[in-house]
Amino acid sequence: MKQYDVIIVGGGAAGFFTAINIKEKNESLSVAILEKGKEVLQKVKISGGGRCNVTHACFEPKELTEFYPRGKRELLGPFHQFMTGDTMEWFENHGVPLKIEADNRIFPQSNSSQSIIDCFLNATHQLGIEVLKNTGVTAIDKIEDVWKVSTKESEFECNKLVITAGSSKQMWKLLASLEHNVVEPVPSLFTFNIKDPLLQDLPGVSVQNVEVSIKDTKLTSTGPLLITHWGTSGPAVLKLSAFGAILLAEKDYQYQVKVNWLNCNGQHALDVLFQMKKKQAKSIIEKYSPFETISKRLWHRFLEVCAINGQTKWADISNKKLEALAEKLTNTVFHAQGKSTFKDEFVTAGGVKLKEVNFKRFESKLHPNLFFAGEILNIDAVTGGFNFQNAWTGGWVISETIAYS
């Protein structure tokens, strides 16, 4: 029976960050990380396209919470303790300089997630934190004030137990045996699978400042939209998928998507088209798009689906055809059938019920000295570094609680 002061179950970002901060604040504590796989930090490795989107350049706690469909209220207090600026300072102090990109995402200056991985592995080695791979937890029991953690090969005991195992169905099952309620997980960040003539053969085409909504719901989002081989993606779609995760799962991913490509009303679009008809009467309609956000390729496709001959002169286009074109540009309705995971990043909505957690300490309300951080909780965010910030903040608060208790 191996004994530690602190055991952290989960060899991911939240687990390593928590362990390092506990040990740095109280070097007398013995700390071990249990990882069920043969490698650690694999999600960090692939995140951000292999660059690791560490956090986001949003420096006001209340503003930051708006990016969390689940966990918004609970994270406000913790964000006052450890924010994005604190994250940047922490990594700078640990030898990983960061940079803010034009879209406010924050990455290592190296443009490689390996910088984050090396930072964590070096720190755990220097601090004497044991990292045990191929150590999947099969049971968790509490005997008086001591936690007993069992695996197929070994048994461990500790005074304080931290669960950072991410979207682990096995771990959620074990927590349910401890009378914690777990919200059934569903995918959060995903792209919309759509087969439609308008999108066919246009992968890679993007449109800025699009409004996307789910028909017959209050779900709406604005931002860039990207056409893909399987449908639509981009920030506007991913944000909508995050905030609509529960509802879209209930619909079995069969729903109507409305796209306003111009993010303006139909009358404004029609006015622009009428002006073109008047000012460019002798020009052919396919020559260029009168809307700067609509590329030439996409403009040609809109003409095709509205049965408008691109070689026709503006003067010869009927008002009825222009009305149909304005309607298509501002109110395209697609039938979405299914979803695709965003790149290699899999984020879920679901996890330990937030009402059962004391977010001043990220500690279970049911069991003292049981802590949670990261995706094990029913907290998730839109893409852009926000899910990692949740992990860093939770890990920091837990380290403060454990190191100084």
PEMOLIN-V125697 format. One record per pair of residues at least 4 apart in sequence whose C-alpha atoms are under 7 Angstrom apart, sorted by the first residue. I is the first residue (numbers start at 0). J is the second residue. D is the distance in Angstrom with one decimal. If there is no record, write none. Layout:
BEGIN
((I	J	D) (I	J	D))
END
This chain:
BEGIN
((0	154	5.3) (0	155	5.4) (1	154	6.6) (1	155	4.8) (1	156	6.3) (2	155	5.7) (2	156	4.7) (2	157	5.8) (3	29	5.3) (3	30	6.0) (3	31	7.0) (3	156	6.3) (3	157	4.9) (4	28	5.8) (4	29	5.1) (4	30	6.2) (4	157	5.1) (4	158	5.3) (4	159	6.3) (5	29	6.3) (5	30	4.8) (5	31	6.5) (5	157	5.6) (5	158	6.2) (5	159	4.9) (5	160	5.8) (6	30	5.9) (6	31	5.0) (6	32	6.0) (6	157	6.2) (6	159	6.6) (6	160	5.1) (6	161	6.2) (7	14	6.2) (7	31	6.2) (7	32	4.7) (7	33	6.2) (7	160	6.1) (7	161	4.6) (7	162	5.9) (7	163	6.9) (8	32	5.9) (8	33	4.9) (8	34	6.5) (8	161	6.2) (8	162	5.0) (8	163	5.8) (8	164	5.9) (9	14	5.7) (9	32	6.7) (9	33	5.8) (9	34	5.1) (9	162	6.6) (9	163	4.9) (9	164	4.1) (10	14	5.5) (10	15	6.4) (10	32	6.3) (10	33	6.4) (10	34	4.8) (10	39	5.2) (10	40	6.1) (11	15	6.3) (11	39	6.3) (11	40	4.6) (12	16	6.0) (12	40	6.2) (12	43	6.6) (13	17	6.0) (13	163	5.9) (13	372	6.3) (13	373	5.8) (13	390	4.9) (13	391	6.2) (13	394	5.9) (14	18	6.2) (14	163	5.4) (15	19	6.1) (15	119	6.4) (16	20	6.2) (16	391	6.6) (16	394	6.0) (17	21	6.2) (17	394	4.2) (17	395	6.2) (17	397	6.9) (17	398	5.9) (18	22	6.3) (18	30	6.7) (19	23	6.0) (19	122	6.7) (19	123	6.3) (20	24	6.2) (20	395	6.7) (20	398	5.7) (21	25	6.1) (21	398	4.5) (21	401	6.8) (21	402	5.4) (22	26	4.8) (22	28	6.5) (22	126	6.7) (24	402	5.9) (25	402	5.3) (30	128	5.4) (30	129	6.6) (31	128	5.7) (31	129	4.6) (31	130	5.9) (32	129	6.2) (32	130	4.8) (32	131	6.1) (33	130	6.3) (33	131	5.1) (33	132	6.4) (33	134	5.7) (34	39	6.8) (34	131	6.0) (34	132	4.8) (34	133	6.1) (34	134	5.4) (34	135	6.3) (35	132	6.0) (35	133	4.6) (35	134	4.5) (35	135	3.8) (36	132	6.0) (36	133	4.8) (37	132	5.4) (37	133	5.1) (38	132	6.7) (40	44	6.4) (40	116	6.7) (41	45	6.7) (42	46	6.0) (43	51	6.2) (43	112	6.5) (44	49	5.7) (44	51	7.0) (44	112	5.4) (44	113	6.5) (45	49	4.5) (45	343	6.7) (46	50	6.5) (46	51	4.8) (46	52	6.7) (46	344	6.3) (47	51	4.5) (47	52	5.0) (49	111	6.1) (49	112	5.5) (50	106	6.6) (50	110	4.9) (50	111	4.2) (50	112	4.5) (51	106	6.1) (51	111	6.8) (51	112	4.7) (52	104	6.5) (52	105	5.7) (52	106	5.0) (52	383	6.7) (52	384	5.0) (53	105	5.7) (53	106	5.6) (53	384	5.4) (53	387	6.2) (54	83	6.5) (54	104	6.4) (54	105	5.3) (54	384	4.0) (54	385	5.8) (54	387	6.2) (54	388	5.5) (55	83	6.7) (55	103	5.8) (55	104	4.7) (55	105	5.4) (55	383	6.3) (55	384	5.3) (55	385	6.4) (56	83	6.8) (56	99	6.9) (56	103	5.0) (56	104	6.2) (56	105	6.6) (57	63	6.0) (57	83	6.8) (58	83	6.1) (58	84	6.5) (59	63	6.1) (60	64	6.4) (60	75	6.1) (60	78	5.4) (60	79	6.2) (61	75	6.2) (64	71	4.8) (64	74	6.7) (64	75	6.4) (65	71	6.4) (66	380	5.7) (66	381	5.9) (67	71	5.2) (67	379	5.9) (67	380	4.2) (67	381	6.6) (68	241	6.7) (68	242	5.2) (68	379	6.6) (68	380	6.0) (69	377	6.6) (69	378	4.9) (69	379	5.7) (70	74	5.9) (70	378	4.8) (70	379	7.0) (71	75	6.7) (73	358	6.5) (74	78	5.9) (75	79	6.7) (77	81	6.4) (77	358	7.0) (77	359	6.7) (77	392	6.6) (78	82	5.1) (78	392	6.7) (81	85	5.8) (81	392	5.4) (81	395	7.0) (82	86	6.4) (82	392	6.9) (83	87	6.3) (83	388	6.9) (84	88	6.3) (85	89	6.0) (86	90	6.4) (87	91	6.2) (87	97	6.8) (88	92	6.1) (89	93	6.3) (90	94	6.3) (90	95	5.1) (90	96	6.6) (91	95	5.0) (91	96	4.8) (91	97	7.0) (93	118	6.9) (95	107	6.5) (95	114	6.7) (96	107	5.9) (96	108	5.8) (97	105	6.6) (97	106	5.5) (97	107	4.3) (97	108	5.0) (98	105	5.6) (98	106	5.5) (98	107	6.1) (98	108	5.5) (99	103	5.6) (99	104	5.9) (99	105	4.6) (99	106	6.7) (100	104	5.5) (100	105	6.2) (104	383	5.8) (104	384	6.5) (106	110	6.5) (107	111	6.6) (112	116	6.5) (113	117	5.9) (114	118	6.1) (115	119	6.3) (116	120	6.1) (117	121	5.9) (118	122	6.1) (119	123	6.2) (120	124	6.2) (121	125	6.1) (122	126	6.0) (123	127	6.0) (123	128	4.9) (124	128	6.2) (134	150	6.4) (135	150	5.8) (136	148	6.8) (136	149	5.8) (136	150	4.6) (137	149	5.7) (137	150	5.0) (137	151	6.8) (138	148	6.0) (138	149	5.0) (138	150	6.9) (138	173	6.6) (139	147	5.8) (139	148	4.8) (139	149	6.4) (139	173	6.7) (140	146	5.9) (140	147	5.1) (140	148	6.6) (141	145	5.8) (141	146	4.6) (141	147	5.9) (142	146	6.3) (144	158	6.9) (145	156	6.6) (145	157	5.9) (145	158	5.2) (146	156	5.5) (146	157	5.3) (146	158	6.1) (146	160	6.9) (147	155	5.8) (147	156	4.6) (147	157	6.8) (148	154	5.8) (148	155	5.0) (148	156	6.2) (149	153	6.1) (149	154	4.5) (149	155	6.3) (150	154	6.1) (159	368	4.9) (159	369	6.2) (160	368	6.2) (160	369	5.0) (160	370	6.2) (161	369	5.9) (161	370	4.6) (161	371	5.8) (162	370	6.1) (162	371	5.0) (162	372	6.6) (163	371	6.1) (163	372	5.2) (163	373	5.9) (163	375	6.1) (164	375	6.1) (165	373	6.3) (165	374	4.5) (165	375	4.6) (166	347	6.9) (166	374	5.9) (166	375	5.7) (167	171	6.2) (168	172	6.1) (169	173	6.4) (170	174	6.2) (171	175	6.1) (171	181	6.5) (172	176	6.5) (173	177	6.8) (174	178	6.7) (174	179	5.5) (175	179	4.8) (175	180	5.9) (175	181	6.8) (179	351	6.9) (180	351	6.1) (180	352	5.7) (181	350	5.1) (181	351	4.5) (181	352	5.5) (182	349	4.8) (182	350	5.1) (182	351	6.3) (182	352	6.1) (182	377	6.8) (183	349	5.4) (183	350	6.7) (184	347	5.9) (184	348	5.4) (184	349	4.0) (184	350	6.3) (185	244	6.9) (185	245	6.9) (185	248	6.8) (185	347	5.4) (185	348	5.4) (185	349	6.4) (186	244	6.5) (186	346	6.2) (186	347	4.4) (186	348	6.1) (187	240	6.0) (187	241	4.7) (187	244	5.1) (187	346	5.5) (187	347	4.7) (187	348	5.4) (188	237	5.6) (188	240	5.7) (188	241	5.3) (188	340	6.9) (188	341	6.2) (188	345	6.9) (188	346	5.8) (188	381	7.0) (189	237	6.0) (189	240	6.0) (189	338	6.1) (189	339	5.5) (189	340	4.7) (189	341	5.0) (190	231	6.1) (190	232	4.9) (190	236	6.5) (190	237	6.3) (190	338	5.6) (190	339	5.2) (190	340	6.5) (190	341	6.1) (191	230	5.7) (191	231	5.4) (191	232	6.6) (191	335	6.1) (191	337	6.7) (191	338	5.1) (191	339	6.7) (192	229	5.3) (192	230	4.7) (192	231	6.8) (192	335	5.6) (192	336	5.6) (192	337	5.3) (192	338	5.2) (192	339	6.7) (193	229	6.2) (193	230	4.4) (193	333	6.9) (193	334	6.4) (193	335	4.9) (193	336	6.2) (194	230	6.4) (195	199	6.4) (197	300	6.2) (197	301	6.9) (197	304	6.6) (198	226	6.7) (198	230	7.0) (201	226	6.4) (202	226	5.1) (202	227	4.2) (202	228	5.3) (203	225	6.5) (203	226	5.7) (203	227	6.0) (204	225	6.0) (204	226	5.5) (205	223	6.9) (205	224	5.6) (205	225	4.3) (205	226	6.1) (206	223	5.6) (206	224	5.4) (206	225	6.6) (206	292	5.8) (206	293	6.3) (207	222	6.2) (207	223	4.2) (207	224	6.4) (207	292	6.1) (208	221	6.0) (208	222	4.4) (208	223	5.2) (208	262	6.5) (209	221	5.4) (209	222	5.3) (209	223	5.9) (209	224	6.4) (209	259	5.9) (209	260	4.9) (209	261	6.0) (209	262	5.3) (210	220	5.8) (210	221	4.4) (210	222	6.8) (210	258	5.9) (210	259	5.0) (210	260	6.6) (210	262	5.3) (211	219	5.7) (211	220	5.3) (211	221	6.1) (211	235	6.7) (211	236	7.0) (211	257	5.7) (211	258	4.7) (211	259	6.4) (212	218	5.6) (212	219	4.1) (212	220	6.3) (212	256	5.9) (212	257	5.2) (212	258	6.6) (213	218	5.6) (213	219	6.6) (213	255	5.9) (213	256	4.8) (213	257	6.1) (214	255	5.4) (214	256	6.0) (214	257	6.3) (218	239	6.9) (218	243	6.7) (219	239	6.5) (220	235	5.5) (220	238	6.7) (220	239	5.7) (221	235	5.1) (222	234	6.0) (222	235	4.6) (223	233	5.9) (223	234	5.7) (223	235	5.6) (224	231	6.9) (224	232	5.9) (224	233	4.6) (224	234	6.5) (224	235	5.8) (224	236	6.7) (225	231	5.7) (225	232	4.9) (225	233	4.8) (226	230	6.0) (226	231	4.7) (226	232	6.3) (227	231	5.5) (227	232	6.7) (232	236	5.3) (232	237	6.5) (233	237	6.1) (234	238	5.9) (235	239	6.3) (236	240	6.2) (237	241	6.3) (237	381	6.8) (238	242	6.4) (238	381	5.3) (239	243	5.8) (240	244	5.5) (241	380	6.8) (241	381	5.8) (243	247	5.8) (244	248	6.1) (244	348	6.8) (245	249	6.3) (246	250	6.4) (247	251	6.4) (247	252	5.3) (248	252	5.7) (250	254	6.9) (252	336	5.9) (252	337	4.9) (252	338	6.8) (253	335	5.7) (253	336	4.9) (253	337	6.5) (254	334	6.0) (254	335	5.4) (255	332	6.5) (255	333	5.7) (255	334	4.7) (255	335	6.0) (256	332	5.6) (256	333	5.1) (256	334	6.2) (256	335	6.6) (257	330	6.2) (257	331	5.6) (257	332	4.5) (257	333	6.4) (258	329	6.8) (258	330	5.7) (258	331	5.1) (258	332	6.4) (259	328	6.3) (259	329	4.1) (259	330	5.1) (259	331	6.5) (260	328	5.6) (260	329	5.6) (261	328	6.6) (261	329	6.1) (262	329	6.9) (263	267	6.7) (263	329	6.8) (264	268	6.7) (264	329	6.6) (265	269	6.1) (265	325	5.8) (265	326	6.0) (265	329	5.7) (266	270	6.1) (267	271	6.4) (268	272	6.4) (268	325	5.5) (269	273	6.1) (269	321	6.9) (269	322	6.3) (269	325	5.3) (270	274	6.2) (271	275	6.3) (272	276	6.3) (272	321	6.7) (273	277	6.3) (274	278	6.0) (275	279	5.3) (276	280	5.1) (276	313	4.8) (276	314	5.4) (279	313	6.4) (280	312	6.4) (280	313	4.8) (280	314	4.4) (281	312	5.7) (281	313	6.4) (281	314	6.4) (282	312	5.3) (282	313	6.1) (283	309	6.7) (283	310	5.3) (283	311	5.3) (283	312	4.1) (283	313	5.9) (284	309	5.4) (284	310	6.4) (284	311	6.0) (284	312	5.6) (284	313	5.4) (285	299	6.2) (285	309	4.5) (285	310	6.4) (287	295	6.1) (288	293	6.4) (288	294	6.8) (288	295	6.1) (288	298	5.8) (293	297	6.2) (293	298	6.1) (294	298	6.0) (295	299	6.2) (296	300	6.5) (297	301	6.3) (298	302	6.4) (299	303	6.3) (300	304	6.3) (301	305	6.2) (302	306	6.2) (302	307	5.0) (302	308	7.0) (302	309	6.6) (303	307	5.9) (305	323	6.8) (305	324	6.2) (311	315	6.6) (312	316	6.9) (316	320	6.6) (317	321	6.5) (318	322	6.1) (319	323	6.3) (320	324	6.2) (321	325	6.1) (322	326	6.2) (323	327	6.2) (324	328	6.2) (325	329	6.3) (326	330	5.5) (327	331	5.1) (340	344	7.0) (340	345	6.3) (341	345	7.0) (347	379	6.9) (348	377	6.1) (348	378	6.7) (348	379	5.9) (349	376	7.0) (349	377	4.4) (350	375	5.3) (350	376	4.6) (350	377	4.1) (351	375	6.3) (351	376	4.6) (351	377	5.4) (352	376	6.9) (352	377	6.0) (353	376	6.9) (353	377	6.3) (355	363	6.1) (355	364	5.3) (355	365	6.9) (356	361	6.2) (356	362	5.6) (356	363	4.7) (356	364	5.3) (357	361	5.4) (357	362	5.2) (357	363	6.2) (357	364	6.0) (358	362	6.8) (360	396	5.9) (360	397	5.8) (360	400	6.1) (361	370	5.7) (361	371	5.8) (361	372	6.9) (361	393	6.5) (361	396	6.9) (361	397	6.1) (362	368	6.7) (362	369	5.7) (362	370	4.3) (362	371	6.4) (363	367	6.3) (363	369	5.5) (363	370	5.9) (371	375	6.8) (371	376	6.8) (372	376	6.7) (372	390	5.9) (372	393	5.0) (372	394	6.0) (373	389	6.2) (373	390	4.4) (373	393	6.8) (374	378	6.3) (374	379	7.0) (379	386	6.1) (380	385	5.8) (380	386	5.5) (381	385	6.7) (384	388	6.5) (385	389	6.4) (386	390	6.6) (387	391	6.3) (388	392	6.0) (389	393	6.1) (390	394	6.0) (391	395	6.1) (392	396	6.2) (393	397	6.2) (394	398	6.1) (395	399	6.3) (396	400	6.3) (397	401	6.1) (398	402	5.7) (399	403	6.0) (400	404	5.9))
END
